[in-house]
């Protein structure tokens, strides 16, 4: 684990940031005492959206609908 002082964070932050991007944990010290620990963020998985077209085909098959999307939503809400 690497260490960086508060002064390093102020004046040499790009170097500290580069170490974080490499996946290293960094302990922040002030007057030789550890006051914080910087931990790199785990990469997020991209959000997977449902396949709405496949769901629509499963429900309606290959039927052509005579209503627009907004009309279908209004009908589903009971406002039509």
mmCIF file of the N, C-alpha and C atoms, coordinates in Angstrom:
data_MODEL
# 
_entry.id   MODEL 
# 
loop_
_atom_site.group_PDB 
_atom_site.id 
_atom_site.type_symbol 
_atom_site.label_atom_id 
_atom_site.label_alt_id 
_atom_site.label_comp_id 
_atom_site.label_asym_id 
_atom_site.label_entity_id 
_atom_site.label_seq_id 
_atom_site.pdbx_PDB_ins_code 
_atom_site.Cartn_x 
_atom_site.Cartn_y 
_atom_site.Cartn_z 
_atom_site.occupancy 
_atom_site.B_iso_or_equiv 
_atom_site.pdbx_formal_charge 
_atom_site.auth_seq_id 
_atom_site.auth_comp_id 
_atom_site.auth_asym_id 
_atom_site.auth_atom_id 
_atom_site.pdbx_PDB_model_num 
ATOM 1   N N  . UNK A 1 1  ? 0.838   -1.173  0.000   1.00 0.00 ? 1  UNK A N  1 
ATOM 2   C CA . UNK A 1 1  ? 0.000   0.000   0.000   1.00 0.00 ? 1  UNK A CA 1 
ATOM 3   C C  . UNK A 1 1  ? 0.885   1.239   0.000   1.00 0.00 ? 1  UNK A C  1 
ATOM 4   N N  . UNK A 1 2  ? 0.545   2.173   -0.851  1.00 0.00 ? 2  UNK A N  1 
ATOM 5   C CA . UNK A 1 2  ? 1.306   3.425   -0.965  1.00 0.00 ? 2  UNK A CA 1 
ATOM 6   C C  . UNK A 1 2  ? 0.790   4.440   0.047   1.00 0.00 ? 2  UNK A C  1 
ATOM 7   N N  . UNK A 1 3  ? 1.617   5.413   0.354   1.00 0.00 ? 3  UNK A N  1 
ATOM 8   C CA . UNK A 1 3  ? 1.196   6.499   1.234   1.00 0.00 ? 3  UNK A CA 1 
ATOM 9   C C  . UNK A 1 3  ? 1.383   7.817   0.505   1.00 0.00 ? 3  UNK A C  1 
ATOM 10  N N  . UNK A 1 4  ? 0.549   8.776   0.876   1.00 0.00 ? 4  UNK A N  1 
ATOM 11  C CA . UNK A 1 4  ? 0.656   10.129  0.340   1.00 0.00 ? 4  UNK A CA 1 
ATOM 12  C C  . UNK A 1 4  ? 0.310   11.091  1.460   1.00 0.00 ? 4  UNK A C  1 
ATOM 13  N N  . UNK A 1 5  ? 0.986   12.195  1.493   1.00 0.00 ? 5  UNK A N  1 
ATOM 14  C CA . UNK A 1 5  ? 0.687   13.198  2.510   1.00 0.00 ? 5  UNK A CA 1 
ATOM 15  C C  . UNK A 1 5  ? -0.417  14.119  1.989   1.00 0.00 ? 5  UNK A C  1 
ATOM 16  N N  . UNK A 1 6  ? -0.949  14.914  2.910   1.00 0.00 ? 6  UNK A N  1 
ATOM 17  C CA . UNK A 1 6  ? -1.948  15.898  2.514   1.00 0.00 ? 6  UNK A CA 1 
ATOM 18  C C  . UNK A 1 6  ? -1.340  16.865  1.501   1.00 0.00 ? 6  UNK A C  1 
ATOM 19  N N  . UNK A 1 7  ? -0.097  17.174  1.698   1.00 0.00 ? 7  UNK A N  1 
ATOM 20  C CA . UNK A 1 7  ? 0.604   18.065  0.769   1.00 0.00 ? 7  UNK A CA 1 
ATOM 21  C C  . UNK A 1 7  ? 0.700   17.435  -0.624  1.00 0.00 ? 7  UNK A C  1 
ATOM 22  N N  . UNK A 1 8  ? 0.968   16.117  -0.679  1.00 0.00 ? 8  UNK A N  1 
ATOM 23  C CA . UNK A 1 8  ? 1.007   15.426  -1.982  1.00 0.00 ? 8  UNK A CA 1 
ATOM 24  C C  . UNK A 1 8  ? -0.345  15.524  -2.682  1.00 0.00 ? 8  UNK A C  1 
ATOM 25  N N  . UNK A 1 9  ? -1.415  15.394  -1.908  1.00 0.00 ? 9  UNK A N  1 
ATOM 26  C CA . UNK A 1 9  ? -2.737  15.493  -2.516  1.00 0.00 ? 9  UNK A CA 1 
ATOM 27  C C  . UNK A 1 9  ? -2.972  16.886  -3.090  1.00 0.00 ? 9  UNK A C  1 
ATOM 28  N N  . UNK A 1 10 ? -2.464  17.875  -2.420  1.00 0.00 ? 10 UNK A N  1 
ATOM 29  C CA . UNK A 1 10 ? -2.672  19.249  -2.876  1.00 0.00 ? 10 UNK A CA 1 
ATOM 30  C C  . UNK A 1 10 ? -1.825  19.571  -4.103  1.00 0.00 ? 10 UNK A C  1 
ATOM 31  N N  . UNK A 1 11 ? -0.558  19.204  -4.078  1.00 0.00 ? 11 UNK A N  1 
ATOM 32  C CA . UNK A 1 11 ? 0.357   19.656  -5.115  1.00 0.00 ? 11 UNK A CA 1 
ATOM 33  C C  . UNK A 1 11 ? 0.696   18.607  -6.171  1.00 0.00 ? 11 UNK A C  1 
ATOM 34  N N  . UNK A 1 12 ? 0.472   17.337  -5.882  1.00 0.00 ? 12 UNK A N  1 
ATOM 35  C CA . UNK A 1 12 ? 0.833   16.276  -6.832  1.00 0.00 ? 12 UNK A CA 1 
ATOM 36  C C  . UNK A 1 12 ? -0.335  15.325  -7.051  1.00 0.00 ? 12 UNK A C  1 
ATOM 37  N N  . UNK A 1 13 ? -1.536  15.877  -7.093  1.00 0.00 ? 13 UNK A N  1 
ATOM 38  C CA . UNK A 1 13 ? -2.713  15.012  -7.215  1.00 0.00 ? 13 UNK A CA 1 
ATOM 39  C C  . UNK A 1 13 ? -2.723  14.157  -8.484  1.00 0.00 ? 13 UNK A C  1 
ATOM 40  N N  . UNK A 1 14 ? -2.280  14.652  -9.645  1.00 0.00 ? 14 UNK A N  1 
ATOM 41  C CA . UNK A 1 14 ? -2.288  13.785  -10.829 1.00 0.00 ? 14 UNK A CA 1 
ATOM 42  C C  . UNK A 1 14 ? -1.506  12.473  -10.633 1.00 0.00 ? 14 UNK A C  1 
ATOM 43  N N  . UNK A 1 15 ? -0.415  12.532  -9.895  1.00 0.00 ? 15 UNK A N  1 
ATOM 44  C CA . UNK A 1 15 ? 0.358   11.309  -9.625  1.00 0.00 ? 15 UNK A CA 1 
ATOM 45  C C  . UNK A 1 15 ? -0.419  10.365  -8.710  1.00 0.00 ? 15 UNK A C  1 
ATOM 46  N N  . UNK A 1 16 ? -1.056  10.935  -7.700  1.00 0.00 ? 16 UNK A N  1 
ATOM 47  C CA . UNK A 1 16 ? -1.860  10.114  -6.783  1.00 0.00 ? 16 UNK A CA 1 
ATOM 48  C C  . UNK A 1 16 ? -3.030  9.504   -7.537  1.00 0.00 ? 16 UNK A C  1 
ATOM 49  N N  . UNK A 1 17 ? -3.669  10.287  -8.380  1.00 0.00 ? 17 UNK A N  1 
ATOM 50  C CA . UNK A 1 17 ? -4.793  9.792   -9.168  1.00 0.00 ? 17 UNK A CA 1 
ATOM 51  C C  . UNK A 1 17 ? -4.369  8.651   -10.085 1.00 0.00 ? 17 UNK A C  1 
ATOM 52  N N  . UNK A 1 18 ? -3.182  8.767   -10.671 1.00 0.00 ? 18 UNK A N  1 
ATOM 53  C CA . UNK A 1 18 ? -2.676  7.707   -11.554 1.00 0.00 ? 18 UNK A CA 1 
ATOM 54  C C  . UNK A 1 18 ? -2.509  6.399   -10.784 1.00 0.00 ? 18 UNK A C  1 
ATOM 55  N N  . UNK A 1 19 ? -2.011  6.489   -9.552  1.00 0.00 ? 19 UNK A N  1 
ATOM 56  C CA . UNK A 1 19 ? -1.854  5.277   -8.729  1.00 0.00 ? 19 UNK A CA 1 
ATOM 57  C C  . UNK A 1 19 ? -3.222  4.656   -8.422  1.00 0.00 ? 19 UNK A C  1 
ATOM 58  N N  . UNK A 1 20 ? -4.216  5.509   -8.152  1.00 0.00 ? 20 UNK A N  1 
ATOM 59  C CA . UNK A 1 20 ? -5.566  5.002   -7.892  1.00 0.00 ? 20 UNK A CA 1 
ATOM 60  C C  . UNK A 1 20 ? -6.133  4.308   -9.120  1.00 0.00 ? 20 UNK A C  1 
ATOM 61  N N  . UNK A 1 21 ? -5.904  4.899   -10.282 1.00 0.00 ? 21 UNK A N  1 
ATOM 62  C CA . UNK A 1 21 ? -6.399  4.290   -11.520 1.00 0.00 ? 21 UNK A CA 1 
ATOM 63  C C  . UNK A 1 21 ? -5.738  2.948   -11.800 1.00 0.00 ? 21 UNK A C  1 
ATOM 64  N N  . UNK A 1 22 ? -4.514  2.769   -11.317 1.00 0.00 ? 22 UNK A N  1 
ATOM 65  C CA . UNK A 1 22 ? -3.823  1.486   -11.464 1.00 0.00 ? 22 UNK A CA 1 
ATOM 66  C C  . UNK A 1 22 ? -4.357  0.441   -10.493 1.00 0.00 ? 22 UNK A C  1 
ATOM 67  N N  . UNK A 1 23 ? -5.204  0.876   -9.543  1.00 0.00 ? 23 UNK A N  1 
ATOM 68  C CA . UNK A 1 23 ? -5.812  -0.067  -8.612  1.00 0.00 ? 23 UNK A CA 1 
ATOM 69  C C  . UNK A 1 23 ? -5.148  -0.122  -7.250  1.00 0.00 ? 23 UNK A C  1 
ATOM 70  N N  . UNK A 1 24 ? -4.254  0.794   -6.966  1.00 0.00 ? 24 UNK A N  1 
ATOM 71  C CA . UNK A 1 24 ? -3.558  0.787   -5.680  1.00 0.00 ? 24 UNK A CA 1 
ATOM 72  C C  . UNK A 1 24 ? -4.362  1.530   -4.618  1.00 0.00 ? 24 UNK A C  1 
ATOM 73  N N  . UNK A 1 25 ? -4.306  1.017   -3.391  1.00 0.00 ? 25 UNK A N  1 
ATOM 74  C CA . UNK A 1 25 ? -4.870  1.733   -2.252  1.00 0.00 ? 25 UNK A CA 1 
ATOM 75  C C  . UNK A 1 25 ? -3.821  2.701   -1.728  1.00 0.00 ? 25 UNK A C  1 
ATOM 76  N N  . UNK A 1 26 ? -4.262  3.859   -1.288  1.00 0.00 ? 26 UNK A N  1 
ATOM 77  C CA . UNK A 1 26 ? -3.331  4.883   -0.821  1.00 0.00 ? 26 UNK A CA 1 
ATOM 78  C C  . UNK A 1 26 ? -3.766  5.355   0.560   1.00 0.00 ? 26 UNK A C  1 
ATOM 79  N N  . UNK A 1 27 ? -2.822  5.332   1.497   1.00 0.00 ? 27 UNK A N  1 
ATOM 80  C CA . UNK A 1 27 ? -3.081  5.867   2.827   1.00 0.00 ? 27 UNK A CA 1 
ATOM 81  C C  . UNK A 1 27 ? -2.654  7.329   2.844   1.00 0.00 ? 27 UNK A C  1 
ATOM 82  N N  . UNK A 1 28 ? -3.541  8.191   3.338   1.00 0.00 ? 28 UNK A N  1 
ATOM 83  C CA . UNK A 1 28 ? -3.244  9.620   3.423   1.00 0.00 ? 28 UNK A CA 1 
ATOM 84  C C  . UNK A 1 28 ? -2.748  9.902   4.835   1.00 0.00 ? 28 UNK A C  1 
ATOM 85  N N  . UNK A 1 29 ? -1.597  10.553  4.919   1.00 0.00 ? 29 UNK A N  1 
ATOM 86  C CA . UNK A 1 29 ? -1.008  10.838  6.226   1.00 0.00 ? 29 UNK A CA 1 
ATOM 87  C C  . UNK A 1 29 ? -0.903  12.345  6.454   1.00 0.00 ? 29 UNK A C  1 
ATOM 88  N N  . UNK A 1 30 ? -0.972  12.699  7.723   1.00 0.00 ? 30 UNK A N  1 
ATOM 89  C CA . UNK A 1 30 ? -0.747  14.079  8.133   1.00 0.00 ? 30 UNK A CA 1 
ATOM 90  C C  . UNK A 1 30 ? 0.055   14.000  9.418   1.00 0.00 ? 30 UNK A C  1 
ATOM 91  N N  . UNK A 1 31 ? 1.222   14.600  9.404   1.00 0.00 ? 31 UNK A N  1 
ATOM 92  C CA . UNK A 1 31 ? 2.151   14.541  10.540  1.00 0.00 ? 31 UNK A CA 1 
ATOM 93  C C  . UNK A 1 31 ? 2.458   13.084  10.937  1.00 0.00 ? 31 UNK A C  1 
ATOM 94  N N  . UNK A 1 32 ? 2.678   12.281  9.913   1.00 0.00 ? 32 UNK A N  1 
ATOM 95  C CA . UNK A 1 32 ? 3.076   10.873  10.037  1.00 0.00 ? 32 UNK A CA 1 
ATOM 96  C C  . UNK A 1 32 ? 1.994   9.964   10.627  1.00 0.00 ? 32 UNK A C  1 
ATOM 97  N N  . UNK A 1 33 ? 0.779   10.444  10.705  1.00 0.00 ? 33 UNK A N  1 
ATOM 98  C CA . UNK A 1 33 ? -0.319  9.601   11.178  1.00 0.00 ? 33 UNK A CA 1 
ATOM 99  C C  . UNK A 1 33 ? -1.323  9.432   10.045  1.00 0.00 ? 33 UNK A C  1 
ATOM 100 N N  . UNK A 1 34 ? -1.789  8.210   9.894   1.00 0.00 ? 34 UNK A N  1 
ATOM 101 C CA . UNK A 1 34 ? -2.763  7.921   8.841   1.00 0.00 ? 34 UNK A CA 1 
ATOM 102 C C  . UNK A 1 34 ? -4.100  8.545   9.238   1.00 0.00 ? 34 UNK A C  1 
ATOM 103 N N  . UNK A 1 35 ? -4.648  9.350   8.322   1.00 0.00 ? 35 UNK A N  1 
ATOM 104 C CA . UNK A 1 35 ? -5.933  9.988   8.597   1.00 0.00 ? 35 UNK A CA 1 
ATOM 105 C C  . UNK A 1 35 ? -7.037  9.508   7.647   1.00 0.00 ? 35 UNK A C  1 
ATOM 106 N N  . UNK A 1 36 ? -6.623  8.859   6.554   1.00 0.00 ? 36 UNK A N  1 
ATOM 107 C CA . UNK A 1 36 ? -7.627  8.382   5.592   1.00 0.00 ? 36 UNK A CA 1 
ATOM 108 C C  . UNK A 1 36 ? -7.012  7.309   4.707   1.00 0.00 ? 36 UNK A C  1 
ATOM 109 N N  . UNK A 1 37 ? -7.885  6.593   4.029   1.00 0.00 ? 37 UNK A N  1 
ATOM 110 C CA . UNK A 1 37 ? -7.437  5.588   3.067   1.00 0.00 ? 37 UNK A CA 1 
ATOM 111 C C  . UNK A 1 37 ? -8.251  5.791   1.790   1.00 0.00 ? 37 UNK A C  1 
ATOM 112 N N  . UNK A 1 38 ? -7.569  5.975   0.685   1.00 0.00 ? 38 UNK A N  1 
ATOM 113 C CA . UNK A 1 38 ? -8.218  6.110   -0.612  1.00 0.00 ? 38 UNK A CA 1 
ATOM 114 C C  . UNK A 1 38 ? -8.221  4.753   -1.294  1.00 0.00 ? 38 UNK A C  1 
ATOM 115 N N  . UNK A 1 39 ? -9.398  4.320   -1.700  1.00 0.00 ? 39 UNK A N  1 
ATOM 116 C CA . UNK A 1 39 ? -9.561  3.009   -2.323  1.00 0.00 ? 39 UNK A CA 1 
ATOM 117 C C  . UNK A 1 39 ? -10.147 3.229   -3.714  1.00 0.00 ? 39 UNK A C  1 
ATOM 118 N N  . UNK A 1 40 ? -9.593  2.598   -4.743  1.00 0.00 ? 40 UNK A N  1 
ATOM 119 C CA . UNK A 1 40 ? -10.144 2.781   -6.087  1.00 0.00 ? 40 UNK A CA 1 
ATOM 120 C C  . UNK A 1 40 ? -11.554 2.182   -6.182  1.00 0.00 ? 40 UNK A C  1 
ATOM 121 N N  . UNK A 1 41 ? -12.361 2.785   -7.008  1.00 0.00 ? 41 UNK A N  1 
ATOM 122 C CA . UNK A 1 41 ? -13.731 2.332   -7.207  1.00 0.00 ? 41 UNK A CA 1 
ATOM 123 C C  . UNK A 1 41 ? -13.721 1.084   -8.078  1.00 0.00 ? 41 UNK A C  1 
ATOM 124 N N  . UNK A 1 42 ? -14.572 0.137   -7.733  1.00 0.00 ? 42 UNK A N  1 
ATOM 125 C CA . UNK A 1 42 ? -14.703 -1.057  -8.568  1.00 0.00 ? 42 UNK A CA 1 
ATOM 126 C C  . UNK A 1 42 ? -15.405 -0.662  -9.859  1.00 0.00 ? 42 UNK A C  1 
ATOM 127 N N  . UNK A 1 43 ? -14.961 -1.201  -10.982 1.00 0.00 ? 43 UNK A N  1 
ATOM 128 C CA . UNK A 1 43 ? -15.622 -0.848  -12.244 1.00 0.00 ? 43 UNK A CA 1 
ATOM 129 C C  . UNK A 1 43 ? -17.071 -1.330  -12.240 1.00 0.00 ? 43 UNK A C  1 
ATOM 130 N N  . UNK A 1 44 ? -17.960 -0.472  -12.743 1.00 0.00 ? 44 UNK A N  1 
ATOM 131 C CA . UNK A 1 44 ? -19.367 -0.825  -12.782 1.00 0.00 ? 44 UNK A CA 1 
ATOM 132 C C  . UNK A 1 44 ? -19.673 -1.596  -14.049 1.00 0.00 ? 44 UNK A C  1 
ATOM 133 N N  . UNK A 1 45 ? -20.587 -2.543  -13.900 1.00 0.00 ? 45 UNK A N  1 
ATOM 134 C CA . UNK A 1 45 ? -21.045 -3.271  -15.077 1.00 0.00 ? 45 UNK A CA 1 
ATOM 135 C C  . UNK A 1 45 ? -22.054 -2.387  -15.810 1.00 0.00 ? 45 UNK A C  1 
ATOM 136 N N  . UNK A 1 46 ? -22.048 -2.442  -17.116 1.00 0.00 ? 46 UNK A N  1 
ATOM 137 C CA . UNK A 1 46 ? -23.052 -1.672  -17.836 1.00 0.00 ? 46 UNK A CA 1 
ATOM 138 C C  . UNK A 1 46 ? -24.445 -2.211  -17.527 1.00 0.00 ? 46 UNK A C  1 
ATOM 139 N N  . UNK A 1 47 ? -25.383 -1.308  -17.397 1.00 0.00 ? 47 UNK A N  1 
ATOM 140 C CA . UNK A 1 47 ? -26.748 -1.707  -17.064 1.00 0.00 ? 47 UNK A CA 1 
ATOM 141 C C  . UNK A 1 47 ? -27.386 -2.383  -18.271 1.00 0.00 ? 47 UNK A C  1 
ATOM 142 N N  . UNK A 1 48 ? -27.977 -3.548  -18.051 1.00 0.00 ? 48 UNK A N  1 
ATOM 143 C CA . UNK A 1 48 ? -28.634 -4.278  -19.123 1.00 0.00 ? 48 UNK A CA 1 
ATOM 144 C C  . UNK A 1 48 ? -30.128 -3.963  -19.091 1.00 0.00 ? 48 UNK A C  1 
ATOM 145 N N  . UNK A 1 49 ? -30.638 -3.437  -20.189 1.00 0.00 ? 49 UNK A N  1 
ATOM 146 C CA . UNK A 1 49 ? -32.053 -3.129  -20.296 1.00 0.00 ? 49 UNK A CA 1 
ATOM 147 C C  . UNK A 1 49 ? -32.787 -4.316  -20.904 1.00 0.00 ? 49 UNK A C  1 
ATOM 148 N N  . UNK A 1 50 ? -34.040 -4.498  -20.535 1.00 0.00 ? 50 UNK A N  1 
ATOM 149 C CA . UNK A 1 50 ? -34.809 -5.602  -21.121 1.00 0.00 ? 50 UNK A CA 1 
ATOM 150 C C  . UNK A 1 50 ? -34.986 -5.390  -22.624 1.00 0.00 ? 50 UNK A C  1 
ATOM 151 N N  . UNK A 1 51 ? -35.149 -6.466  -23.320 1.00 0.00 ? 51 UNK A N  1 
ATOM 152 C CA . UNK A 1 51 ? -35.384 -6.419  -24.763 1.00 0.00 ? 51 UNK A CA 1 
ATOM 153 C C  . UNK A 1 51 ? -36.881 -6.215  -24.988 1.00 0.00 ? 51 UNK A C  1 
ATOM 154 N N  . UNK A 1 52 ? -37.292 -4.945  -25.068 1.00 0.00 ? 52 UNK A N  1 
ATOM 155 C CA . UNK A 1 52 ? -38.710 -4.627  -25.167 1.00 0.00 ? 52 UNK A CA 1 
ATOM 156 C C  . UNK A 1 52 ? -39.326 -5.145  -26.459 1.00 0.00 ? 52 UNK A C  1 
ATOM 157 N N  . UNK A 1 53 ? -38.573 -5.127  -27.529 1.00 0.00 ? 53 UNK A N  1 
ATOM 158 C CA . UNK A 1 53 ? -39.100 -5.617  -28.796 1.00 0.00 ? 53 UNK A CA 1 
ATOM 159 C C  . UNK A 1 53 ? -39.394 -7.118  -28.716 1.00 0.00 ? 53 UNK A C  1 
ATOM 160 N N  . UNK A 1 54 ? -38.513 -7.878  -28.075 1.00 0.00 ? 54 UNK A N  1 
ATOM 161 C CA . UNK A 1 54 ? -38.750 -9.313  -27.926 1.00 0.00 ? 54 UNK A CA 1 
ATOM 162 C C  . UNK A 1 54 ? -39.970 -9.574  -27.048 1.00 0.00 ? 54 UNK A C  1 
ATOM 163 N N  . UNK A 1 55 ? -40.141 -8.780  -25.995 1.00 0.00 ? 55 UNK A N  1 
ATOM 164 C CA . UNK A 1 55 ? -41.300 -8.933  -25.124 1.00 0.00 ? 55 UNK A CA 1 
ATOM 165 C C  . UNK A 1 55 ? -42.580 -8.625  -25.894 1.00 0.00 ? 55 UNK A C  1 
ATOM 166 N N  . UNK A 1 56 ? -42.537 -7.566  -26.706 1.00 0.00 ? 56 UNK A N  1 
ATOM 167 C CA . UNK A 1 56 ? -43.703 -7.206  -27.510 1.00 0.00 ? 56 UNK A CA 1 
ATOM 168 C C  . UNK A 1 56 ? -44.047 -8.313  -28.493 1.00 0.00 ? 56 UNK A C  1 
ATOM 169 N N  . UNK A 1 57 ? -43.051 -8.878  -29.137 1.00 0.00 ? 57 UNK A N  1 
ATOM 170 C CA . UNK A 1 57 ? -43.308 -9.976  -30.089 1.00 0.00 ? 57 UNK A CA 1 
ATOM 171 C C  . UNK A 1 57 ? -43.863 -11.205 -29.381 1.00 0.00 ? 57 UNK A C  1 
ATOM 172 N N  . UNK A 1 58 ? -43.391 -11.451 -28.164 1.00 0.00 ? 58 UNK A N  1 
ATOM 173 C CA . UNK A 1 58 ? -43.889 -12.597 -27.396 1.00 0.00 ? 58 UNK A CA 1 
ATOM 174 C C  . UNK A 1 58 ? -45.365 -12.416 -27.046 1.00 0.00 ? 58 UNK A C  1 
ATOM 175 N N  . UNK A 1 59 ? -45.748 -11.204 -26.707 1.00 0.00 ? 59 UNK A N  1 
ATOM 176 C CA . UNK A 1 59 ? -47.135 -10.945 -26.322 1.00 0.00 ? 59 UNK A CA 1 
ATOM 177 C C  . UNK A 1 59 ? -48.048 -10.864 -27.536 1.00 0.00 ? 59 UNK A C  1 
ATOM 178 N N  . UNK A 1 60 ? -47.674 -10.097 -28.550 1.00 0.00 ? 60 UNK A N  1 
ATOM 179 C CA . UNK A 1 60 ? -48.558 -9.818  -29.675 1.00 0.00 ? 60 UNK A CA 1 
ATOM 180 C C  . UNK A 1 60 ? -48.245 -10.628 -30.921 1.00 0.00 ? 60 UNK A C  1 
ATOM 181 N N  . UNK A 1 61 ? -47.124 -11.305 -30.960 1.00 0.00 ? 61 UNK A N  1 
ATOM 182 C CA . UNK A 1 61 ? -46.748 -12.038 -32.160 1.00 0.00 ? 61 UNK A CA 1 
ATOM 183 C C  . UNK A 1 61 ? -46.398 -11.071 -33.275 1.00 0.00 ? 61 UNK A C  1 
ATOM 184 N N  . UNK A 1 62 ? -46.817 -11.409 -34.504 1.00 0.00 ? 62 UNK A N  1 
ATOM 185 C CA . UNK A 1 62 ? -46.524 -10.551 -35.651 1.00 0.00 ? 62 UNK A CA 1 
ATOM 186 C C  . UNK A 1 62 ? -47.708 -9.675  -36.030 1.00 0.00 ? 62 UNK A C  1 
ATOM 187 N N  . UNK A 1 63 ? -48.679 -9.530  -35.128 1.00 0.00 ? 63 UNK A N  1 
ATOM 188 C CA . UNK A 1 63 ? -49.845 -8.695  -35.417 1.00 0.00 ? 63 UNK A CA 1 
ATOM 189 C C  . UNK A 1 63 ? -49.432 -7.236  -35.541 1.00 0.00 ? 63 UNK A C  1 
ATOM 190 N N  . UNK A 1 64 ? -50.024 -6.554  -36.491 1.00 0.00 ? 64 UNK A N  1 
ATOM 191 C CA . UNK A 1 64 ? -49.804 -5.115  -36.633 1.00 0.00 ? 64 UNK A CA 1 
ATOM 192 C C  . UNK A 1 64 ? -50.845 -4.400  -35.780 1.00 0.00 ? 64 UNK A C  1 
ATOM 193 N N  . UNK A 1 65 ? -50.409 -3.511  -34.939 1.00 0.00 ? 65 UNK A N  1 
ATOM 194 C CA . UNK A 1 65 ? -51.332 -2.795  -34.076 1.00 0.00 ? 65 UNK A CA 1 
ATOM 195 C C  . UNK A 1 65 ? -51.752 -1.495  -34.756 1.00 0.00 ? 65 UNK A C  1 
ATOM 196 N N  . UNK A 1 66 ? -53.038 -1.160  -34.646 1.00 0.00 ? 66 UNK A N  1 
ATOM 197 C CA . UNK A 1 66 ? -53.557 0.040   -35.282 1.00 0.00 ? 66 UNK A CA 1 
ATOM 198 C C  . UNK A 1 66 ? -53.485 1.244   -34.362 1.00 0.00 ? 66 UNK A C  1 
ATOM 199 N N  . UNK A 1 67 ? -52.951 1.085   -33.174 1.00 0.00 ? 67 UNK A N  1 
ATOM 200 C CA . UNK A 1 67 ? -52.886 2.181   -32.209 1.00 0.00 ? 67 UNK A CA 1 
ATOM 201 C C  . UNK A 1 67 ? -51.441 2.625   -32.042 1.00 0.00 ? 67 UNK A C  1 
ATOM 202 N N  . UNK A 1 68 ? -51.283 3.899   -31.712 1.00 0.00 ? 68 UNK A N  1 
ATOM 203 C CA . UNK A 1 68 ? -49.936 4.405   -31.457 1.00 0.00 ? 68 UNK A CA 1 
ATOM 204 C C  . UNK A 1 68 ? -49.511 4.023   -30.040 1.00 0.00 ? 68 UNK A C  1 
ATOM 205 N N  . UNK A 1 69 ? -48.266 4.261   -29.735 1.00 0.00 ? 69 UNK A N  1 
ATOM 206 C CA . UNK A 1 69 ? -47.753 3.932   -28.407 1.00 0.00 ? 69 UNK A CA 1 
ATOM 207 C C  . UNK A 1 69 ? -48.456 4.695   -27.305 1.00 0.00 ? 69 UNK A C  1 
ATOM 208 N N  . UNK A 1 70 ? -48.717 5.987   -27.538 1.00 0.00 ? 70 UNK A N  1 
ATOM 209 C CA . UNK A 1 70 ? -49.393 6.777   -26.511 1.00 0.00 ? 70 UNK A CA 1 
ATOM 210 C C  . UNK A 1 70 ? -50.827 6.311   -26.307 1.00 0.00 ? 70 UNK A C  1 
ATOM 211 N N  . UNK A 1 71 ? -51.470 5.864   -27.364 1.00 0.00 ? 71 UNK A N  1 
ATOM 212 C CA . UNK A 1 71 ? -52.838 5.325   -27.232 1.00 0.00 ? 71 UNK A CA 1 
ATOM 213 C C  . UNK A 1 71 ? -52.833 4.023   -26.440 1.00 0.00 ? 71 UNK A C  1 
ATOM 214 N N  . UNK A 1 72 ? -51.834 3.193   -26.655 1.00 0.00 ? 72 UNK A N  1 
ATOM 215 C CA . UNK A 1 72 ? -51.735 1.943   -25.904 1.00 0.00 ? 72 UNK A CA 1 
ATOM 216 C C  . UNK A 1 72 ? -51.509 2.210   -24.421 1.00 0.00 ? 72 UNK A C  1 
ATOM 217 N N  . UNK A 1 73 ? -50.674 3.204   -24.101 1.00 0.00 ? 73 UNK A N  1 
ATOM 218 C CA . UNK A 1 73 ? -50.422 3.544   -22.703 1.00 0.00 ? 73 UNK A CA 1 
ATOM 219 C C  . UNK A 1 73 ? -51.697 4.072   -22.059 1.00 0.00 ? 73 UNK A C  1 
ATOM 220 N N  . UNK A 1 74 ? -52.417 4.947   -22.773 1.00 0.00 ? 74 UNK A N  1 
ATOM 221 C CA . UNK A 1 74 ? -53.679 5.473   -22.243 1.00 0.00 ? 74 UNK A CA 1 
ATOM 222 C C  . UNK A 1 74 ? -54.674 4.347   -22.014 1.00 0.00 ? 74 UNK A C  1 
ATOM 223 N N  . UNK A 1 75 ? -54.740 3.410   -22.944 1.00 0.00 ? 75 UNK A N  1 
ATOM 224 C CA . UNK A 1 75 ? -55.651 2.267   -22.806 1.00 0.00 ? 75 UNK A CA 1 
ATOM 225 C C  . UNK A 1 75 ? -55.270 1.408   -21.598 1.00 0.00 ? 75 UNK A C  1 
ATOM 226 N N  . UNK A 1 76 ? -53.973 1.188   -21.408 1.00 0.00 ? 76 UNK A N  1 
ATOM 227 C CA . UNK A 1 76 ? -53.514 0.368   -20.285 1.00 0.00 ? 76 UNK A CA 1 
ATOM 228 C C  . UNK A 1 76 ? -53.809 1.049   -18.952 1.00 0.00 ? 76 UNK A C  1 
ATOM 229 N N  . UNK A 1 77 ? -53.804 2.379   -18.930 1.00 0.00 ? 77 UNK A N  1 
ATOM 230 C CA . UNK A 1 77 ? -54.105 3.110   -17.700 1.00 0.00 ? 77 UNK A CA 1 
ATOM 231 C C  . UNK A 1 77 ? -55.597 3.283   -17.477 1.00 0.00 ? 77 UNK A C  1 
ATOM 232 N N  . UNK A 1 78 ? -56.405 2.896   -18.434 1.00 0.00 ? 78 UNK A N  1 
ATOM 233 C CA . UNK A 1 78 ? -57.849 3.032   -18.299 1.00 0.00 ? 78 UNK A CA 1 
ATOM 234 C C  . UNK A 1 78 ? -58.340 4.429   -18.620 1.00 0.00 ? 78 UNK A C  1 
ATOM 235 N N  . UNK A 1 79 ? -57.576 5.206   -19.334 1.00 0.00 ? 79 UNK A N  1 
ATOM 236 C CA . UNK A 1 79 ? -57.929 6.586   -19.655 1.00 0.00 ? 79 UNK A CA 1 
ATOM 237 C C  . UNK A 1 79 ? -58.511 6.712   -21.048 1.00 0.00 ? 79 UNK A C  1 
ATOM 238 N N  . UNK A 1 80 ? -58.604 5.656   -21.793 1.00 0.00 ? 80 UNK A N  1 
ATOM 239 C CA . UNK A 1 80 ? -59.013 5.736   -23.202 1.00 0.00 ? 80 UNK A CA 1 
ATOM 240 C C  . UNK A 1 80 ? -60.495 5.753   -23.344 1.00 0.00 ? 80 UNK A C  1 
# 
